[in-house]
C-alpha cells in the first residue's frame, strides 16, 4: 500500500472569493495532511508553503469533509506514491 496521496486540490479559504489551487500530500496510514502549498499568484503559477491557518483549514476540508478521497483517490485527481514529491521534502520534518 502506498504511503502518500498527492496532487493538486482546489480549495476556498475563509477570506477568499474563489477557489485557489493547492498542492497537497496526505499520509495514508495516519489519514492526515503532511504538506501543503498554496498558489499565491495565478498568473505566475507561484506556490508557497501554507500558513498554519491555511494548513488547518485545508486539512479540515480534506479529512472531515472529503474523507472518501482515501477510498478512491483517483476520483479526486490524486495519485498514490511511496515517496514525498520533490516540492514537499523541505516542508515535512
C-alpha positions in Angstrom: 0.0 0.0 0.0 1.4 3.4 -0.9 2.4 5.7 1.9 1.1 9.1 0.5 -1.6 10.6 -1.7 -0.5 13.7 -3.6 -1.8 16.1 -6.2 -3.5 19.5 -6.7 -6.6 20.4 -4.8 -8.9 23.4 -5.3 -9.9 25.0 -2.0 -11.7 28.1 -1.0 -10.1 29.6 2.1 -12.2 31.6 4.5 -11.2 35.1 3.2 -11.2 34.1 -0.5 -13.9 34.9 -3.0 -12.9 31.9 -5.2 -11.0 28.6 -5.0 -7.2 28.6 -5.0 -5.1 25.7 -6.2 -3.1 23.9 -3.6 -0.5 21.1 -3.7 -1.1 18.5 -1.0 0.4 15.4 0.5 -1.6 13.2 2.7 -0.3 10.4 4.9 -2.4 7.3 4.0 -1.9 5.4 7.3 -2.4 8.4 9.6 -5.0 10.0 7.3 -3.6 13.4 7.9 -2.2 16.3 5.8 1.6 16.3 6.0 2.5 19.0 3.4 0.7 21.8 1.6 1.5 24.7 -0.7 -1.0 27.4 -1.8 -1.0 29.2 -5.2 -0.3 32.9 -4.4 -0.1 34.2 -8.0 -2.2 32.5 -10.6 -0.6 34.4 -13.5 2.9 33.4 -12.4 1.9 30.0 -11.1 3.6 30.7 -7.8 3.1 28.4 -4.8 4.4 28.9 -1.3 4.0 26.9 1.9 0.6 27.1 3.5 0.4 29.2 6.7 -0.7 27.4 9.9 -4.2 28.7 9.5 -4.4 27.7 5.8 -2.9 24.2 6.6 -5.5 23.7 9.4 -8.4 24.9 7.1 -7.3 22.7 4.3 -6.7 19.6 6.5 -10.2 20.0 7.9 -11.7 20.1 4.5 -9.7 17.1 3.2 -10.1 14.9 6.3 -13.5 15.8 7.6 -15.5 16.9 4.5 -13.8 14.7 1.9 -12.6 11.6 3.8 -13.8 9.4 0.9 -10.8 10.5 -1.0 -8.8 7.9 0.8 -11.1 5.2 -0.7 -10.8 6.5 -4.3 -8.0 9.0 -4.7 -8.0 8.9 -8.5 -11.6 10.1 -8.5 -10.3 13.3 -6.8 -7.3 13.6 -9.1 -4.8 12.4 -6.5 -2.1 9.8 -7.0 -0.7 7.3 -4.6 3.1 7.4 -4.1 5.7 5.9 -1.8 8.0 8.9 -1.6 7.3 12.6 -0.9 7.1 14.7 -4.0 10.2 16.9 -4.5 8.3 20.1 -3.7 7.2 18.7 -0.3 10.5 17.3 1.0 11.6 20.6 2.7 8.1 21.1 4.2 8.0 17.8 6.1 10.1 17.4 9.2 
